[in-house]
């Protein structure tokens, strides 16, 4: 059936020089016939065929808005915004089960999947949305991000290139592309891209921040500082730039900066995102000035903002650790002995964040046979993939799902990891490093799929490590770090699991105690290289001369000789750290 109102809308869209004036007519149509989305979709398709893509996109947006106002979807949107992702998922699935097209429900389900780390499902759902709304740049943007997280870099960059081609002034898309290039190690191309973008849009402060991040990664610290300062000239309250300077850990923030940051905090209002960066920056600047009470107050306030938006469940984390210990017992591992991919190339450095893993990586990557890459996400992506394949049933958890993997399939999973990691490899050295600390959560899976890989546990004094996490603002993830008690419990879970692995797989993990490494460096480095199976090279002791890019929070620290006093930074704060101490395992 054809509705006369459709003809009126088409006339408006084809003849009116201001397409937005057609929006009220589209909304009246949807209000009168809320189930007739298909009629408008056909009109949008016809408009696109005739090159009227902006007008077609107007229809798409109106349909999306109408769909988001339906009772189930609007309730689901509110639940998702409040962090109740499980409730949101149930509501969205109910909406989709009704059988009518509801693109708002489909896209919200994509958001839920992405938030759960199920990016393969998110990609499918975003592609469904894009098939109905091919000119929606927001969907393209989110799809590109999901593809990038899945290591489908070529496809992700192609989508961003499409956004940039149709919207050349979209600096957010340009920034995303440059960020992707930097994260896969294409630093020279990324630096050229920043230069080109800044020549066209030198007043976009976040572009300067991205450029500063890249320069820090490349070891160009003075240029990085200048870029952060340029961003602050444009936006004095830009929290990311202030934190970028503080995170250089070089004492670059002075008394005048503290005054400015405090002033900007007073004007940050309801902008929690800016405020948390400013609090962490103030905490570091005041720590350098030895104003410890004021410093801790800012660290605590910044973490309170993070905790308010975080969803860390310490009990669930401990439960997963318990289930991991139960699953990976000696009989289970013995049944799978000889399975997995035989490669000896990967060297996994895992443990707590801020435990010295970057230092170990820098030392090892100074060896002629070992390549440093980055904190690679691919082991956790494989774990998510195993769960995602059974997501629809809702009955499988990690790591329990690993028990259902056929031993013959373990080698294929190892191959998938190696293929993904290859994107980050720039040399033909026989070994490469993956130093994502959180891989401790997947140590059993690593052993099964790559039984010959080297596994190194970067261990640090729990108080020093715990406080270092508390005062570090992480761009994403690591929500446990916003609570001193949660940090202690997380550390305890980590130690429990590694102790278990030492029992069921004696000698499988090589442990490097940070305090021993910084006080007796040469003997520890020799011991480490012997474990890997390579000859000692003196260059490993001159790791600070290594010009390789480093993307972690320790990027500037590992370009300097070892500071044996760095482990004492927590002591001036000891009076406030009892929640951490109480949650930690008994100290040796």
N, C-alpha and C positions, 0 to 999 in steps of 0.2 A: 504493500500500500504506500502511495506517495502522499505526503502532506503538503498542502499549499504553502505552509510556513517554511518549508525547506527551500522552495523557490524564492521566497522573499529573502531568506538568509543568503542564498547564493548570489542574488542580485546585489545585495549590500556588499558582500565580500569581493565581488568582481568589479564593482563600479565605484565604491566609496574610497577616496584617497586616504581615509583614516579608518583602517580595518577595526580598530578597537571600538568604534561606534556600533559594530555588529554584535558586540558581546551581550548587551541586554536582550537582543532578539534571540540569540542562541540560548541564553539562560531561561527565557520565557518558554522556549520550545521544550527544554529539558524538564522544566517544572510541570508543563502540561502533559508531556509524554515521557516520563522518566525511564521507560524501558526501550526507547527507540534510539539508543546509541548507534545502532548499526546504520540507520539512515544518515546520521551526521558523519559517520566514518566513511561512507560511500562518497559523500560530498567532499570530504577532506581529500580522499584519494583522487577525485576528479580535479580538484584545485591543484594538487601537486603535479598531476600529469600535465597541466597547463602552465606550470612554472610558478604558481602562486603559493609558495611554500609558507610564507609568513601567515597568510590567511588560513591555510590548512592547520598550522600550528595553533592558531587562535581557537579553532574548533576542538583540537586535542586538549588544550588546557581547560576549556569549559567543561568537557566531559569528565576530565580528571577531577576537577573541583566538585562537580555534582556527585561523582562516585564517592568522594571522600566525606560527603555529608550524610551518607546513608547511616542508619543507626549503628549497625555492627562495626562498620569501618571507622566511623568517627570515635566510637568508644575504644577501638583497637589503637587508633592513633594516640589517644590520650594515655592509654596503658603503656604503649611503647615509650612515649616521651617521659613517663614516670619511672621507666626502668623495669616495668613488669612485662618482660619480653614473652614469657610463657603464656600469660593471659592474652597478650596481643596476638600471639600465633593462633591460639584456639579461636578467637573471634574472627580473625582473617580467614582461617580455613572454613569456618561456618559460612562466611559471606561468599566465598568462592564455591562452596558446595551447592549454593542456590541455583547455579547453572547459568546465570546471566553474566555478561562481561562486567567486570568491575576492576578496571585498571589500577585504581587506587589501592585495592586489596592486593593485587599482584605485586605492585611496587613496594608496598609495605612489607609483604612477605620476603621480598628481596632484601629489604633493610634488616629484617629480623635474621635472615640467614647470614648476611654479612656480619652482623654484630656477634653472631655465634661462631664466626670463623668458618662458616660453610660456604666458601666463596664459589665453589663449583655450582651449588644450587643458586646462589645469588646471580651468577652470570646467566644461567638459563632464564631466570625470571626477568632480569634486566633486558635480555634479548627479546623476550616476549613483549615487554613494554615498548621496546624500540621498534618492533615490527608494527605495532599499532600507532606509535607516535615517533616516526623516524626523524623528526626535526627537533626533538626535545634534547637540548644541550645538557640539562641536568642529568638525565638518564645516561647519556653518553659519558659524562664525566664520572659518574659512579661506576658504570660498566668498565671504563678504562682502569679505574682504581682496583676493582675486583680482579680484572685480568692480570694486572701487574702483580697483585699479591699471589696469584697462581703461577707467576713466572712466565706468563704469556706476553712477554715484553713487546714483541713485534706488533701483535694485535692491539695491545694497549696504546702504544705510541701512534699507531695508524688512526685510532679513534680520536686521540687528542689532536693529531694533525688535521683531521676533518673539522674539528671544532675551530681550530685556529684558522683554517682556510676560509670558513664561512664567517668567522668573527675575529678578524685579525687584531682587533683591539682588546680581545679578551685576555688580559694579562694573567688571570687565574689559570686559564688553560695553558698558556705559555709557561707559567711557573711550574705547573704539574709536569709538563714534558721535560723541563730542565731538571726537575727533581728526580724523575725516572732515570734520566741519563746518568746523573750522578750516582744513583744507588746501584746501577749495574756496572759502575766503574768506568764509564765513558766521560772521564773528567775533563779532558781537553775539549771535546765537543760541547759539553755542558758549559764550560767557561766561555767558549766562543758565543754560545747561545745567549748567555747572560749579557755579554757585551753588546750584542745586537739588540736585545730587548731593552736594555737600559738606555741605549742610544735613542730609542723611539719613545720610551716612557720612563724618563729618569726621575719622575716624581711618584712612582709607585713604591712605597716604603717596603712592602713585603718582598718585592723583587730584590731589593738591596739586602734584606735579611737572608733570603735564599742564597744569594751570591756570597754573603759573608760565611754562611754555613759551608759552602763548597770550598772557599778559600781556607777555612780552618781545617777541613778534611785534607786538603793538599799541603798543609803545613805552612801556608803563607799567612802567618799569624798577624803581622803588622798590617797587611792588606785587609785581612778579615776584620780587625778592629776598626779600620777606616770605613769599611762598608757598613758595619753595625752603627757607627757614629753618623754616617750619612743617613741611614734609615731614621735615626732619632732626631736628626735635624728636620726631617719631614713630618714625623709623628713623635713628639717628645714622650708620649705616654705608651709607646709601643712595647708592651711587656716582653715579647719574644726577642726583641733587639737587646733589651737590658739583660735578660737571662742569657742570651748568646754571649755577651761580654763577660758575665759572671762565670759562665760555664767554661771559659778559657782557662780558669783556675790559675791565672797568672797575676792576680792582684791588680787588675787594670782599672777597677772601680775605686775612686777616691772619695774624699769627704764631700766634695761638691756634688758628686754623683748620688751619694746617699741622700743628701738634701733634696735633690731633684726627684729621686724615686719616691721618697716619702710624700712629696707634694703631689706627684702623679697618683699615688695611692689614694690620697684624699679626694681626688677628682675622678676616680675610677667608677664610682657609683655602683650600679648593678652589673657591671661588666666583670663577671667572675673570671673569665678567661684571661683578661689582661691583669687582673689583680693577682692571680696566683703566680704568674710569671714575675710580677713586680715584687711579691713577697719573697720568692726564692732568691731573686737578685739582691734584694736588701739583706737577706740573711747571710749571703756569701760576702757581700761588701762589709757588713758589720763584723763578721767572723774575721776577715782579714785585718780589720781595725781593732780586734780583740775586745769588742763590745759584746760579750757572750750572752748576757741576759736578753738584750734587744735582738740579737741575732736569732736566738732560739725562738723568741716570740714570733718572728717573721716566718721561720721554717715551719713552726706549728700552724700558723694561720694559712700558709700556702697549702700545707698538707690537708688541713681541714676542708679547704675548697675542693681539692682533688677527691677526698674521701666522700664528700657529699654527692659527687657525680659518678663515683666508682661502684662497681658491683662485685668487689672481692668477697668471697665467701671462705673464710679461713677453715670452717668446719668441713666444707666440701673439699677443700684442698687436702686436708688431712685424711679425709675418707678416700680420696683418690690415691694418696700415697699408701694407705693401708692396703687397698685393693691391688696396687702395683706390686707391693711386697708379697702378697698372697699368690698372685698370678705367676710371677717370675721366681718360682722355686726351683730347686735342683732337678726334680723329675721333668718339669715343663721344659727347662733349658736343655736337658739331656736328650729329650725326644726330638729336639730340633738341631742337635749338633750336626755340623756339616752343611746346614742350609745357609741361605743368604748369598750375597754377591761376594766374590773373593777379593775384591779390590783392597789394596793397602794404602791407597792414596789419601783418604780423608784423615785429618787429625782434628778430633773434637775437643775443644776446650770448654768445659762446662762448670757449673756451680752457681754460687750467688753472684748477682751483679755487684760491681764495685769490690770484687775480691782479688783483682790483679790479673784478670784474664787478658786484658789488652797488653799489659806488660809482657806476659808470656808469649802472646801472639807476635809482638814486635821483636822479641828476642829470636823466636823461631823463624820468622819471615826474613831475618837478616842472614839466614843460612842459604847457601847457594842451591840447595835441593828442596827448599820448602817455600811455597807461595802463600802469602797472606791474602785473604779475600775480605770477608766481612762477617757480621752476625747474620747468618743465612737462615731463612725461615722454613726451609724445606722439610726438615724432619717433622715439625709441628704440622705442616701442611699435609704430609702423608698421614699423620694421625687423624687430622680432621677429615681427610678423604675417606678413611676407613669408616668413620662414623657417618659421614654424609651419605655413603652408599646405602646405609640402612636408616637414614633420617626419618623417612616417611613412617616407619613403624614406631618410632619413638621409644624403642625397647632396648637400645644398645648404648652402652656407655664406654668411655675410654678409661682404662686400658683393656677392659674385658673383651672388647671387640677383637683384640689381637689374637685371642685364643681361637677364634674362628678362621684365621688366615691359614690356608693350606701351606705347609712347609715349603712346597715347591714354588709357591708364589712369593716367598720372601726375597729370593734373588731378584725378581722383577721389581719389587719395591726398592731394593738397593740400586738397581739400574736407573729407576726413575729419579732417585735422589741425585745420583751422579750426573745425569743429563741436566737436571735443573741447576745444580751447582756450577756446571761448565760455563754458564753464561757469565759468571764472575771471574773466570780464570783468564789471565792475560799472558801466561807463560807456559812453557812445557815442563816445568819442574815436576818431579814425580810425586811430591806430596803437596797438599793444600790444606789450609786451616779453615774450620768452621767454628767460630768462637761465640755462638749464641749461648749465654749462660743457662737459659731456661731449658736447654736440652737435657738437663739432669732429670727432668720430668719424664723423658722418653729414653732413658738410658737402656732399658730393656729392649725396646724396639730397635734402637741403634745396633745393639749387639746381635739381634736376630737377623737384620737385613744386611749388616756390614760387619761380620764377625772378625775381620782382620783389621778393622780401622783402629787407630790409636785413640784412646780416651784419656783425657787429662782432667783431673779435678783441681780447679783453682780454689784453694781453701785459705781463708783469712780469719784472723781473730774475730769472734762474733760481735763483740761490742764495736770494734772499729768498722767492721763491714756493715753492721746494722745501722749505725749512725750515718755512715756515708750514703746508704740508701735513703735514709730519711731526709737528708738535706739535698738530694739530687732530684730535680724535676725531670721526669721522663715524658717524652713527647706523646707516647701511647703505651698502653699496657702497664704491667708491673704495679697494678693498683694496690698490691700488698704493702708497697713502700710508703703509703700515706699514713700508716698507723704503726707506732713503735711495737705494740703488742703483736700485730699481724706479722711484722718483720721477724720478730723472735720466733713465732710459730712456724713461719715459712722456712726459716733457717733450720729449725728443729726437724721439720719434715724432710728437708734436703739431706741432712746428716743421717737421719734414720734410713732413708733409701740407699744412700751410698754405703752405709755400714752393711746393709743387707747384701748389696752387690759384692762387697768385699768378702762376704761369707760364702755366697753361692758361686761366685766366679773369682776365686783368689788370684790376685795379680792382674786382673783384667784392667783395672783403673790405676793410672799413675797419678799420685797425689803430689801437688806442689804447694807447700806451705808458704804463704806470701812473706811472712816475717823471716823465715829462713832464707828465702830467695833474695831479699833486699840486704840481708846482713852477710850472707855467704854466697854471693852471686855465682862465682865461677864454678864451685863444686856442684851447686844445684843445676846449673846449665849443663855441665858435663853429664850429670846423672840423667837429666831429661833427654839429651841427645842420644845417649847410650840406649835408653828405653825405646826411642823411635827407631834406632838402628842406623844412625848416620854419624859420621866423624865430627869431632869438635872443630869449630871454626871460630877464630878470634873475633870475627865480625859480629858474632852473637853477643859479645860483651860490649860492643860499641853500637848497640841497637838504636841509640838516640841519634845516630848519624843516618839512619835509614829514612829515606825521603818518601817512602810509600804512603799513599793516602790512608788515613785512619778516620773512621766515622763515629767512633764511640765518644763517651763523655771524657775519656782519658786522652783524647787526641793530642792535646798540647803537653800533657804530663810525660808521655812516652817519648817526646822529642828532647827531653832533658835527662841528665844522669839521675840515677836512683836517689831519692831522698829518704834516708832511713828513719826520719822522724815523722813521716806521713801517717803512720799508724797511731799516733798519739792525739790526733785531732779531736777525738771524741771526749778526751779526759776533762777539758774545761766545761763540758756540758753534762758531766756525770750526774749531777744532782737532779736532772730532769729525765734521766734515761731508765728509771726503775721499771717502767712497763716493758721495755726491751729486755732488760736483764732477767726479769721474772719469767719471761716466756721462752728464754733460751734453754737449750739443754745444758746439763751440768758441765761447766768448763773444766778442761784438763788442768 
